[in-house]
């Protein structure tokens, strides 16, 4: 008994076409998602600068200074004042000064307009001087 229509062959061809269509749809949506991500990654350039100065009380202390999560300074201070200048690289910034001897962290917000910041260290900790 012979069959004029080979149903198994038709079924396999249909499955192949469906699989090919699914792969094309996934590729199209992946491309659209990546294109949107590439367009969002346009880097912002900031022109503001921060000048951070350790003015008084830091001699002999081991200090680490971070802006956001970037290490700017990690050394034992031998002379004062120590000044670090950094260009703004994020929408919101904060400076963290870590006294490595006592592991005390002092955090200070930075202005969006940039500026000069001076810090002193005394027996109460690290403090920011007025601008």
Backbone bond lengths (Angstrom), bond angles and torsions (degrees), N, CA, C in turn:
res aa  C-N    CA-C-N  psi(-1)  N-CA   C-N-CA  omega(-1)  CA-C   N-CA-C  phi
1 X - - - 1.429 - - 1.523 108.59 -
2 X 1.287 116.73 116.53 1.448 122.10 -178.53 1.518 109.72 -104.59
3 X 1.330 114.36 143.97 1.464 120.75 177.47 1.515 108.89 -101.55
4 X 1.293 115.82 131.59 1.453 119.40 178.11 1.538 110.39 -71.47
5 X 1.317 117.37 -36.27 1.462 120.99 178.84 1.515 108.00 -103.06
6 X 1.299 115.15 128.17 1.464 119.35 177.32 1.528 106.59 -92.25
7 X 1.327 116.52 94.05 1.472 120.98 -173.73 1.517 112.05 -65.41
8 X 1.288 118.59 -33.98 1.471 120.32 179.01 1.523 111.00 -64.43
9 X 1.305 116.13 -40.35 1.463 120.08 -179.90 1.524 110.26 -67.00
10 X 1.315 118.19 -42.02 1.457 121.39 177.73 1.534 111.01 -63.13
11 X 1.308 116.17 -41.09 1.464 120.98 179.02 1.532 110.70 -62.23
12 X 1.309 118.14 -43.57 1.468 122.42 -179.79 1.531 111.40 -66.71
13 X 1.312 117.51 -40.37 1.467 121.26 177.89 1.530 109.38 -64.52
14 X 1.313 117.62 -42.94 1.466 121.38 177.71 1.525 111.57 -61.48
15 X 1.317 117.33 -43.04 1.471 120.94 177.13 1.522 111.38 -64.05
16 X 1.306 117.64 -38.21 1.467 121.37 178.21 1.519 111.60 -64.42
17 X 1.323 116.12 -43.18 1.475 119.75 178.57 1.524 110.54 -64.94
18 X 1.321 117.39 -41.97 1.459 121.50 178.57 1.539 111.30 -63.22
19 X 1.326 117.61 -43.21 1.463 121.00 177.98 1.524 111.16 -63.07
20 X 1.303 117.53 -41.91 1.464 121.58 178.05 1.525 110.85 -62.83
21 X 1.329 117.63 -41.22 1.467 121.39 178.56 1.536 110.90 -64.79
22 X 1.306 117.40 -39.69 1.471 120.57 178.86 1.523 110.48 -65.03
23 X 1.317 117.63 -41.53 1.469 120.93 178.62 1.525 110.41 -62.74
24 X 1.312 118.05 -40.62 1.474 121.21 178.55 1.525 110.69 -65.33
25 X 1.340 117.80 -42.95 1.469 120.80 179.08 1.531 110.59 -63.24
26 X 1.321 118.38 -43.39 1.465 121.55 178.23 1.524 110.39 -62.48
27 X 1.320 117.73 -41.76 1.466 121.05 179.07 1.526 111.22 -63.62
28 X 1.333 117.28 -40.79 1.470 120.62 179.68 1.525 110.63 -64.14
29 X 1.344 117.58 -46.61 1.459 120.40 -179.72 1.529 111.62 -67.03
30 X 1.325 118.12 -36.41 1.473 120.39 176.71 1.524 110.58 -63.93
31 X 1.324 116.70 -42.95 1.463 120.48 178.34 1.527 110.83 -61.81
32 X 1.332 116.86 -43.53 1.465 120.06 179.52 1.523 111.50 -63.31
33 X 1.322 117.92 -39.44 1.463 121.43 179.32 1.527 110.79 -67.21
34 X 1.307 117.57 -42.89 1.469 120.61 -179.87 1.519 111.35 -68.17
35 X 1.313 117.23 -37.60 1.463 120.26 179.02 1.523 110.30 -63.49
36 X 1.313 117.93 -40.59 1.459 121.56 176.99 1.515 111.62 -64.87
37 X 1.328 117.37 -39.60 1.461 120.77 178.79 1.524 111.05 -66.96
38 X 1.323 118.02 -38.24 1.465 120.76 179.34 1.524 110.87 -66.15
39 X 1.325 116.86 -37.55 1.459 119.86 -179.88 1.519 111.44 -69.77
40 X 1.325 118.32 -31.65 1.461 121.59 -179.78 1.525 112.15 -75.75
41 X 1.314 118.62 -20.61 1.448 121.87 -175.00 1.525 113.53 -84.00
42 X 1.285 118.78 14.13 1.459 120.70 177.88 1.525 107.83 -62.13
43 X 1.316 115.97 121.84 1.461 120.60 -175.06 1.506 111.83 -74.73
44 X 1.315 114.12 140.84 1.452 120.23 174.55 1.525 108.10 -89.99
45 X 1.296 115.95 141.17 1.452 121.03 174.82 1.516 108.42 -111.50
46 X 1.312 115.49 128.72 1.456 121.13 -179.87 1.525 108.62 -108.85
47 X 1.319 115.15 146.75 1.458 120.14 -179.34 1.521 111.84 -106.71
48 X 1.321 117.72 -9.82 1.456 121.65 -177.62 1.531 110.05 -74.86
49 X 1.324 115.64 147.37 1.463 120.62 177.15 1.523 109.35 -125.73
50 X 1.313 114.30 152.57 1.454 122.15 175.03 1.530 107.71 -115.12
51 X 1.318 116.21 131.41 1.457 120.99 172.12 1.525 106.75 -112.57
52 X 1.328 115.54 111.26 1.456 122.14 -175.94 1.518 107.66 -107.83
53 X 1.339 116.25 123.56 1.456 121.29 -175.19 1.524 109.85 -124.73
54 X 1.327 115.12 130.26 1.462 121.52 171.55 1.522 105.95 -94.99
55 X 1.330 117.47 107.67 1.458 120.01 -167.46 1.517 114.60 -94.78
56 X 1.333 118.89 -44.41 1.452 118.78 -169.70 1.526 110.67 -146.75
57 X 1.326 116.39 138.94 1.454 122.32 173.73 1.513 115.26 91.60
58 X 1.303 118.60 4.24 1.459 121.20 -176.05 1.530 113.67 -98.79
59 X 1.338 118.89 -7.60 1.469 120.79 -175.91 1.525 109.53 -62.13
60 X 1.324 115.39 130.85 1.463 122.30 -179.46 1.522 113.50 86.95
61 X 1.300 118.63 -7.37 1.468 121.69 -179.55 1.526 110.33 -92.81
62 X 1.314 114.83 144.24 1.457 120.65 172.44 1.522 106.86 -90.30
63 X 1.336 116.23 120.49 1.463 121.33 -171.78 1.530 109.69 -128.19
64 X 1.349 115.27 139.96 1.464 122.26 169.90 1.517 107.18 -118.30
65 X 1.323 116.22 137.28 1.462 121.26 -179.99 1.528 108.28 -125.08
66 X 1.320 115.33 128.27 1.457 122.38 179.18 1.518 109.57 -122.00
67 X 1.317 117.37 144.34 1.454 122.22 164.32 1.517 104.66 -115.38
68 X 1.340 115.14 118.91 1.465 123.67 -169.58 1.523 108.15 55.91
69 X 1.295 119.99 -111.03 1.464 120.37 179.34 1.530 111.94 -115.89
70 X 1.316 118.21 16.69 1.461 122.23 -177.75 1.524 110.15 -103.18
71 X 1.316 115.31 124.57 1.464 121.11 178.68 1.516 109.74 -75.58
72 X 1.337 116.18 123.11 1.462 121.27 179.23 1.520 112.09 -103.35
73 X 1.332 116.39 -35.00 1.455 120.51 -172.88 1.514 108.02 -147.59
74 X 1.327 117.31 134.51 1.458 122.62 174.94 1.515 107.28 -149.72
75 X 1.328 115.86 90.77 1.455 119.34 -176.43 1.517 110.65 -159.84
76 X 1.313 115.18 167.95 1.457 121.22 171.48 1.520 107.38 -87.62
77 X 1.319 116.73 128.00 1.453 122.22 -175.42 1.526 108.74 -78.86
78 X 1.337 116.37 124.08 1.463 121.38 -179.57 1.519 112.07 -110.04
79 X 1.315 117.67 -20.37 1.461 120.79 178.00 1.526 109.10 -146.09
80 X 1.300 115.72 151.32 1.469 121.03 178.77 1.509 108.83 -118.62
81 X 1.256 121.06 153.31 1.460 127.81 -7.04 1.521 111.90 -80.90
82 X 1.331 115.69 153.50 1.460 122.70 174.46 1.521 106.47 -109.69
83 X 1.314 115.69 124.75 1.458 120.35 -175.67 1.525 110.12 -122.27
84 X 1.332 115.36 136.67 1.458 122.08 177.85 1.526 107.05 -128.38
85 X 1.330 116.51 131.50 1.454 120.95 178.08 1.526 108.34 -114.19
86 X 1.321 115.50 132.07 1.462 120.79 -177.76 1.528 108.70 -138.83
87 X 1.328 115.50 142.27 1.461 121.76 177.27 1.527 107.97 -84.52
88 X 1.304 115.93 139.29 1.462 121.05 178.91 1.516 109.59 -61.41
89 X 1.342 116.35 134.76 1.455 119.92 -177.67 1.528 113.47 -131.92
90 X 1.336 117.47 7.80 1.466 120.66 178.96 1.525 109.03 -145.73
91 X 1.327 115.53 163.42 1.457 119.98 -179.82 1.528 111.02 -63.13
92 X 1.312 116.92 -45.23 1.460 122.30 179.86 1.520 108.02 -124.08
93 X 1.328 116.40 135.48 1.453 120.22 -176.41 1.522 110.58 -131.88
94 X 1.323 114.46 152.65 1.456 121.92 174.83 1.517 107.58 -143.55
95 X 1.327 115.51 145.73 1.457 120.59 176.08 1.534 107.21 -103.26
96 X 1.333 114.81 134.31 1.464 121.26 175.52 1.516 107.41 -116.56
97 X 1.315 115.88 124.71 1.454 121.23 176.81 1.524 106.82 -112.08
98 X 1.315 116.04 121.16 1.455 122.22 -176.13 1.517 108.38 -110.43
99 X 1.334 116.42 123.58 1.456 121.56 171.73 1.523 106.18 -84.09
100 X 1.323 117.64 104.50 1.463 121.88 -173.90 1.521 112.56 -66.14
101 X 1.335 118.17 -23.14 1.461 120.64 179.53 1.526 110.91 -70.99
102 X 1.322 117.33 -44.66 1.471 121.58 -177.64 1.530 112.30 -102.93
103 X 1.325 117.53 -8.78 1.460 124.46 -178.30 1.529 112.11 59.77
104 X 1.330 116.33 34.06 1.458 122.17 175.97 1.521 108.03 -93.42
105 X 1.329 115.91 131.61 1.461 122.18 -178.67 1.518 109.07 -107.16
106 X 1.327 116.24 130.26 1.458 122.06 175.00 1.519 107.61 -117.42
107 X 1.337 116.29 127.03 1.457 121.73 -176.54 1.521 109.96 -117.17
108 X 1.343 115.61 135.43 1.462 121.89 -179.50 1.522 108.36 -136.03
109 X 1.324 116.82 133.29 1.466 121.38 177.00 1.520 110.19 -74.25
110 X 1.323 115.67 146.84 1.455 122.00 178.03 1.523 109.40 -110.31
111 X 1.306 116.10 146.05 1.453 122.61 -178.08 1.529 110.79 -71.11
112 X 1.322 115.79 152.52 1.460 120.09 176.86 1.527 111.65 -74.52
113 X 1.336 118.08 -14.77 1.461 121.78 179.72 1.526 112.34 -92.54
114 X 1.320 118.62 3.27 1.455 120.87 -176.75 1.514 109.60 79.96
115 X 1.330 117.92 -166.68 1.448 120.82 176.55 1.507 112.74 139.69
116 X 1.333 114.45 -177.47 1.460 122.29 179.94 1.520 108.21 -108.40
117 X 1.319 115.04 134.42 1.457 122.05 -178.33 1.522 108.53 -128.52
118 X 1.320 115.64 131.86 1.463 121.19 179.67 1.526 108.73 -122.46
119 X 1.325 115.88 140.94 1.456 121.58 -177.25 1.521 110.29 -130.18
120 X 1.320 115.61 145.37 1.463 123.12 175.60 1.520 108.16 -125.74
121 X 1.331 114.17 155.50 1.458 120.41 177.87 1.518 108.03 -122.83
122 X 1.343 115.41 130.06 1.459 120.29 175.08 1.525 108.15 -135.56
123 X 1.326 117.17 -166.71 1.460 120.16 -176.63 1.527 112.66 -66.48
124 X 1.328 118.08 -20.28 1.468 121.39 179.32 1.528 112.54 -87.28
125 X 1.297 119.18 -12.54 1.450 122.45 -179.33 1.510 111.83 128.96
126 X 1.307 115.79 -159.58 1.456 121.84 -178.52 1.524 108.49 -96.75
127 X 1.323 115.98 132.81 1.452 121.70 -178.10 1.523 110.15 -129.31
128 X 1.327 114.98 151.67 1.457 120.93 177.54 1.512 109.26 -94.12
129 X 1.329 115.11 133.39 1.458 120.36 173.99 1.523 109.88 -80.84
130 X 1.313 116.77 157.09 1.470 120.65 177.41 1.513 110.31 -63.61
131 X 1.336 114.80 151.43 1.466 118.72 -177.24 1.487 110.38 -80.33
